[in-house]
Amino acid sequence: MKHFQYIFLAIVLFLLTSCFGIRADIVLNQNGSGTISLEYRISKALDSLGRLDGNERWNTIPVGRADFERTISRLPDMRLLSFSSSEDPTDLIISLRMEFGSMEGLLAFLDATGQSSSFRGNSVQGTLNLTLSEGREGSNPDLDSLFAQITQGYSVSFGLTVPGNANLSILNRSGGTLPANTYGINEYINQGRRVYASFTLYDIITSTNGIVLNFNWN
């Protein structure tokens, strides 16, 4: 029986090939603990994943409370605070809120492999990088047209709130800063106690330069 070793990266990888949207908000406390609120939307057209806990065929991504409880039970620095699921005419909507005891505990949830995220510093002064897209080689107009249709209305959003002041830069895979007009951004708050960026799913999937969120705070 296959278990989820980590959730966040599985969700991000899944959205690269699916009608999917995600919103994540991290709140960091002065002592390094905090909370992360996560909401993701799955197109009902993809509901072949299955939605019942105990299903013999494990879902590609977790959709039930028991899925998250199983995973978080193996992450001693994480605790599930709330979970809910609902539906609208087009999507299944999963919302949850978790508590972490340290940045290391949060990273264990975000990316157990350490390949798509990095952190240095502490809760008072630090840097967190999250890779949303490694970028792709070249483009395919026919495929891009299909992506434009199936990803319409879906977005990928991340926010961070810190006790002091934070800055958010959007980088390419080589570490260079991406100008705001080179990617499909819905909203961008790059300085303050809370920083935030929201992208269209289409622009993440079709990015050729890669997209990396670079959070800095002090």
C-alpha positions in Angstrom: 0.0 0.0 0.0 1.5 3.3 -1.1 1.7 6.1 1.5 2.2 9.8 1.0 5.8 10.6 2.1 5.0 14.3 1.6 2.0 16.3 0.4 3.0 19.7 -0.8 5.4 18.6 -3.6 2.9 15.9 -4.7 0.3 18.6 -5.1 2.6 21.0 -7.1 3.7 18.2 -9.4 0.1 17.1 -10.0 -1.0 20.6 -10.9 1.5 20.7 -13.7 -0.6 18.2 -15.7 -4.1 18.8 -14.4 -7.0 21.2 -14.0 -5.9 22.3 -10.6 -5.5 25.4 -8.4 -3.7 25.9 -5.1 -3.5 28.7 -2.5 -1.1 28.5 0.5 -0.5 31.0 3.3 2.3 30.7 5.9 2.3 32.6 9.1 5.6 32.6 10.9 5.8 33.4 14.7 8.7 35.1 16.5 9.9 31.8 17.9 10.0 30.0 14.6 6.7 28.1 14.9 3.7 29.0 12.8 0.7 27.9 10.7 0.1 27.1 7.1 -3.3 27.3 5.5 -3.8 25.3 2.3 -6.6 25.3 -0.2 -6.7 23.4 -3.4 -9.3 23.0 -6.1 -9.6 19.9 -8.3 -11.7 19.9 -11.4 -14.6 17.5 -11.1 -13.6 16.2 -14.6 -10.6 14.6 -12.8 -12.7 13.0 -10.0 -11.5 9.6 -11.1 -8.9 10.0 -8.3 -11.5 8.7 -5.9 -12.6 10.4 -2.7 -13.3 7.8 -0.1 -10.8 7.1 2.7 -9.7 3.4 2.6 -10.0 3.2 -1.1 -7.8 0.3 -2.3 -6.3 2.5 -5.0 -4.6 5.4 -3.3 -5.2 8.8 -4.8 -2.6 10.6 -6.7 -2.9 13.5 -4.2 -4.7 13.4 -0.8 -8.4 14.4 -0.8 -9.6 13.0 2.5 -8.9 14.0 6.1 -7.5 10.5 6.8 -4.9 11.0 4.1 -3.5 14.1 5.8 -3.7 12.6 9.2 -1.7 9.6 8.1 1.0 11.8 6.6 1.2 14.4 9.4 1.4 11.6 12.0 4.9 10.8 10.4 5.9 14.5 10.7 6.3 15.1 14.5 6.7 18.8 14.1 3.4 19.2 12.3 -0.2 19.1 13.6 -3.5 19.2 11.7 -5.7 22.0 13.1 -8.7 21.8 10.8 -9.9 20.2 7.6 -12.9 20.6 5.4 -14.0 19.7 1.9 -16.8 21.1 -0.3 -17.9 21.3 -3.9 -19.0 24.0 -6.3 -20.4 23.5 -9.8 -17.0 22.7 -11.3 -14.5 21.8 -8.5 -13.8 19.8 -5.4 -12.4 22.2 -2.8 -10.1 21.0 0.0 -9.2 23.4 2.8 -6.9 22.7 5.8 -4.9 24.5 8.4 -1.8 23.0 10.1 0.6 24.1 12.8 4.4 23.6 12.6 6.9 23.9 15.5 9.8 25.0 13.5 10.9 26.0 10.0 12.6 22.6 9.7 9.2 21.0 10.4 7.6 23.2 7.7 10.2 22.2 5.2 9.6 18.5 5.9 6.0 19.1 4.8 6.8 21.4 1.9 9.5 19.3 0.3 10.9 16.1 1.9 13.5 15.8 -0.9 14.9 19.3 -0.4 15.0 19.7 -4.2 12.2 22.3 -4.6 12.7 24.4 -1.5 15.5 25.8 0.6 15.7 27.8 3.9 18.5 29.5 5.7 18.5 31.7 8.7 15.9 31.8 11.5 12.5 33.2 12.3 14.0 36.7 12.9 16.0 36.9 9.7 15.8 34.3 7.0 15.3 33.3 3.4 12.9 30.8 2.0 12.9 29.7 -1.7 10.0 27.7 -3.3 10.3 26.5 -6.8 7.0 26.6 -8.7 8.4 25.7 -12.1 11.8 24.4 -13.3 10.9 25.7 -16.7 10.6 23.8 -19.9 12.6 23.5 -23.1 11.0 25.2 -26.1 7.2 25.6 -26.8 4.5 23.8 -28.7 1.7 26.0 -29.9 -0.9 23.2 -30.2 -0.1 22.0 -26.7 -0.1 25.5 -25.3 -3.6 26.1 -26.8 -4.8 22.9 -25.0 -3.2 24.1 -21.8 -4.9 27.5 -22.2 -8.3 25.8 -22.4 -8.0 23.3 -19.5 -6.3 25.6 -17.1 -8.6 28.6 -17.5 -9.8 29.9 -14.2 -7.1 28.1 -12.1 -4.3 29.9 -10.2 -1.4 29.2 -7.9 -1.0 31.5 -4.9 1.5 31.8 -2.0 1.7 34.2 0.9 4.0 34.6 3.9 3.4 36.7 7.0 6.2 37.4 9.4 6.5 39.4 12.7 8.8 42.0 11.1 9.2 43.0 7.5 9.4 40.7 4.5 10.3 41.0 0.8 9.3 38.8 -2.1 11.2 38.5 -5.3 10.3 36.3 -8.2 13.3 34.6 -9.8 14.1 32.4 -12.7 15.8 29.0 -12.3 19.2 30.7 -12.6 18.5 33.1 -9.8 17.9 36.2 -12.0 14.9 38.4 -11.1 11.9 38.1 -13.4 10.3 41.4 -14.4 6.6 41.5 -13.5 5.5 41.7 -17.1 7.2 38.4 -18.1 4.8 36.1 -16.3 1.1 35.8 -15.7 0.7 37.3 -12.3 -2.7 38.0 -10.8 -1.6 39.8 -7.7 1.8 40.7 -6.2 2.6 42.2 -2.8 6.4 42.3 -2.6 7.0 44.1 0.7 5.5 44.4 4.2 4.5 42.1 7.1 2.7 39.9 4.5 4.0 39.3 1.0 2.0 37.4 -1.6 2.0 36.4 -5.2 -0.7 34.7 -7.4 0.0 33.3 -10.8 -2.2 31.8 -13.5 -1.7 28.0 -13.7 -1.2 28.4 -17.5 1.9 30.6 -17.1 3.4 28.2 -14.6 2.9 25.2 -16.9 4.3 27.1 -19.9 7.2 28.9 -18.3 10.5 28.4 -20.0 12.7 30.3 -17.5 11.4 28.7 -14.4 9.6 30.4 -11.5 11.1 30.6 -8.0 9.6 32.5 -5.1 12.3 34.1 -2.9 11.0 35.2 0.5 13.3 37.3 2.7 12.5 38.7 6.2 14.0 40.5 9.1 
